[in-house]
Amino acid sequence: MEKDICPKCNGSSVKCGFQNNVQRYLCKNCNKKFQASYTYNAYQTNINSFISTLIKEGCGIRSISRILKISKNTVLSKIIYISNFVKPKPFVKLGCKFEIDEIWTFIGCKNNMTWITYIIERESKSVIDFFVGSKTKENIKPLIEKVLMLYPKTIFTDKLNVYPSIIPKEIHKRFQYCTNIIERNNLTIRTHVKRLSRRTICFSKSVVILNAILKIYFWF
């Protein structure tokens, strides 16, 4: 790419002063200011993709910081920025079978246990939605309502006592081994996302970061 071509919209630009003795440019199309080259790795155009890939490969925040040679705080801000543009993948197929389960983890310290409740479609293993928080009826009900809009054939759950009151009896199944697929998926998630590994000192310090990382892992 030529040095005076905008990296955002490929529009033409004009010179717009200097920063640390480096020529800056102003895009005439989108008004973005940029430099022809950057010395700090966080400004590289593919940095967000690298961060997302490393998150999915079991790297923690400090590991990503060391690998990409950017600061820990920059990694955290990038994760939140990336997650703001991540939306659940649309799932419109009707009459499918779904499984719902919970994974425990910690927030802030190991005295503060929380739960990640999520739903997958059995055949494709697509994650429909998730929630981070306690396993209460009020928290889980929105997930179930979202699935009920897809006219499910069956919803498989464990024996958590809140499910019978929010899932219609005729489509609710809970028996031994009925959630094998999502239980196996739990192990995969714990392997891929470092902060969810068992017996580790790595865990999220805030719900915001945990939500952001799960959005990236499930749907980026």
N, C-alpha and C positions, 0 to 999 in steps of 0.2 A: 504494500500500500504506500502511495506517495505520502510524504511528510505533511503536506497541506490538505490531505483528504480526511474528513471527519470520520473517526472510528465508529461513531454511533449511527450515522445516517448516510455516510459516503458522500456527503455534500462538500462543495468547495468552501474554502475558508480564507481568512485574511490574517495577517500577523497582528498579534494583540499583546505587545509588551514582552517582558521577560520575568522569569521566576528563578531565582538562584542562578542567574546568568544563562538560563536556558530559554530559547525562543518559545513563546506560547502562540496558539492560534485560536481564532474565533470562527466557528462555523456560521456561515451566512444563512443556512437553512434552519437549524435547530438551536442556534445560539449557544451551543456547548463549547466550553473552553478546554483546550487540550494541548499536550506537548507531543512532539514527534516521537520521543522516547522517554521512558521513566526509569529511574534507578531503583526505586522501591518496588519490591515484588508485588505488593498488594495492588498496584495499579495495572498489572498485566491483564490483558483482556480475557484470558482463560482462567483466571484465578478462582472464580466462583465454581467453575466446573471441577477444578482440582480439589477444592474444599469438599464439595459434595461427594466426590469419589472416595476421598480419604475417610469421610464419615461412615460410608457404607462398608469400608474395609476394616473397621474396628479401631481406627485411630482416635485418640482422645484430643482434646483441645490443645494441650501442650505439645503432643506429638505432631499435630498439623502445623503448629507454630514453628517447630524445629525443622520439619521437612521443607516447608515453603519459605522459611526464613522471613517470617513476618511476625508481628507481636501477637501475644495471646489475646489482648483486647480487640485487635483488628479481626482476628478469627471469629470471636464472639459476635462482633457487629456484622460481619459478613454473613454469618449463619442466620441471624435474624433478618437481614436484608433479603437473602435468597428465599427464605421461607415465606416472606410476604408475597412472593409471586407464585408460590406453589399452591395449587388447588387440587382437591380430590379428583381423581380420574373419573369421568362420567361413566356410570354403569346403568344401563337402561333395559337390560334383558329381564324379562318377567318370568315368574314361575320357577326360580332357582332354589337351591338349597344353601343355607347359610349356617355358619358356626360362629359363636361368640365366646370369648374367654378373657381372662384377666392375667396380667403379669405384674408382680410386685417389684418395686424399686424404692429408692430413697430420694428425698429432696432436702438439700441443705446439710443434713447430718443423718447418721444411722439410727437416730431415735425417731425420725420422722418418716415412717413408711407411707408410701402411696401406691396407687394401682393404675395400670394402663389397661383400659377395657377397649377391645376392638372387635370388629366383625369382618369376616372374610366370606367370599363366595366359594363354595366347595370346589367346583370344577376348575376355575381359573386361578383361585387363591388370591383374587383381587381384594385389597383392603377397602371396604366401603366407607368406614369412618372409625374414629377412635376418640377416647376421652381420657384425660389424666385427672385423677381424683379418687375420692372414696367410692366404694361400691354401693351407692345408695340408689333407691328407686328413681329419685329425681335426676340423678346424673346419667343413669343408664337408659331411661325411658326415651330421650331424644334419639339415641342410636337405634333402638328398636322401631321407633316410629318411622325413621328414614328407610329401614328395610321393609317395613309393612307397606310402604308406598310402591314397592316392587312386586307386590302380590306373591310372596314367597311360598314355595311348596312346603318347605319344612325349615324350622329354625332349631338347631341343636345347641344345647347349653349344658353346663355342669349343674350341680345341685344347689347353686346359690339360691337362697329363698326368695329373692326379689323377682325372679324371672316369671314364675307362674302368674303373677298379678299383672304383668304388662305384655305377655305374649298370649295370643289366643290359644286355647287348649288344643284345638284340632290340628294346629301346625307345630306345636311345641313338643319336642322330643328330648328327653334326657335319660340316658341309660349308660351303662358301662361301655367305655371306648367310643362313644358317639362323637366325641370331639377330638379324635386322634389327629386329624389333619391340622387343626389349629394348635394343638398341643405340640406337635412336631415343629410347626412354624415358630412357636415361642422359642424353641432351642436355637433355631436359625437366627432369629432376631437378637438373642443374647450373644450369639457368636459374632454377628456383624456390627452391633452397636456396643462399643466398649463400656459405656456407662450403665448398661443393663446386665453386664456379666455378673454371675454369682461370685460371692466371696472375693470382692475386689474393693479397693479404696477409691475407685473411680465411680462417681455418681453426680447427678446434676445438682447444681447449687440453686437453681431457680426453675419454676414451672415453665417460664417463658422459653428458656433454652431447651428444655426437654421437649416441649411441644414443637419447637422449630426443627429440632433434629429428627423427630419422628415424621414430620411432614416431608422433610427432604428424603428420608429413608423410604417411606411408603410411596411417594408420588413424584419425586423429582425425575 
